[in-house]
Amino acid sequence: MTDRDTGATPLLVLKKITAILSSFSLARPELGLAEIRSITGIPHSTVQRLVANMAQEGLLDRHGDKYRVGLRVAHWAAPATQGLDYLELITPVLQRLRDQLTETVCVFRASERQRVCVALAETRHILRRAVEVGSIMPLHVGSAGRVLLAWSPQLADEVYASGLSAITDQTITSPDELKRAVAQTRAEGYAITIGERVTSASGLSAPIFGPQAELFGALSVMGPTARMPRDVCESWVEPLLAAAEEATRLLGGRIPAAA
């Protein structure tokens, strides 16, 4: 690939290649030239030349009129993840989301009908929710619990049958009502809750998946409702979903097929 192909310096060419690769995601693994141009904003003729060269070098694979990230990229990625702990891989994602939204970001995993905080990027606000790595919380309350139940049907059935104790006046204590809330989370791909575990505290969560499309954990943003009313939480759904997808990709994960 030469400067003549784009009329740009090598650094600008590299930025354009990075933009093209970044346009692919788990939600859109195949893209046509027009879609790549629309997402990246790179002129059509430049996209056409760069994509052709990237396919020739194995950075992209062509499937009819569509392109995918090339298998050669996965081959290069393998040494980067060798020997790294999964949580070490995704911690930078938590930190970037924390810096973007300014609130505490956690990853929760299910354990013994509870949820445990396994990774944390803490807010820099003085007023914050008390949570640390190792914190244990009930599964039937909060947005992270909702996500963990939504993609763990057997666990969810156990929780429904175990008795749902009230923690605040917003806690769902009816199994049928909780089932409906969990079903909504599964359908929408995220959950927002306010005041279920701690009065005047909000949370929003989305799933992270592993290599076999299994649930790895729940990526959560949490903070006081004064800073996170429902409309703010709703405006943060897209950044949350993007971060959850990035974490899934770093784990070599894939989103499960729709039921």
Number of C-alpha atoms within 10 A of each C-alpha: 14 12 12 8 14 18 11 13 12 13 10 13 19 12 12 20 17 12 16 22 20 13 18 17 16 13 9 9 12 19 20 15 16 13 13 25 19 13 15 17 13 15 13 14 13 16 21 17 13 20 22 16 16 19 16 13 13 14 19 22 20 18 11 7 9 16 19 19 23 17 13 13 13 12 10 10 13 10 10 10 15 8 7 10 10 15 15 11 14 20 17 13 20 26 19 14 21 21 16 11 15 18 23 25 28 27 28 29 21 24 11 9 17 16 24 24 22 17 20 22 23 22 20 12 11 6 10 15 17 9 15 15 14 13 12 17 19 19 25 29 26 27 29 36 27 30 32 31 28 25 23 13 12 10 17 23 13 12 19 18 9 11 12 18 13 15 16 14 12 15 21 20 17 13 18 11 12 21 17 11 17 25 17 15 23 21 12 10 16 25 26 22 22 25 19 21 23 17 15 16 21 26 26 28 33 29 31 28 23 20 15 12 15 16 23 23 28 29 30 30 31 29 24 19 17 10 16 21 17 17 8 11 23 13 10 16 19 12 13 24 18 15 20 26 22 18 26 24 19 16 20 18 21 19 19 14 6 6 5
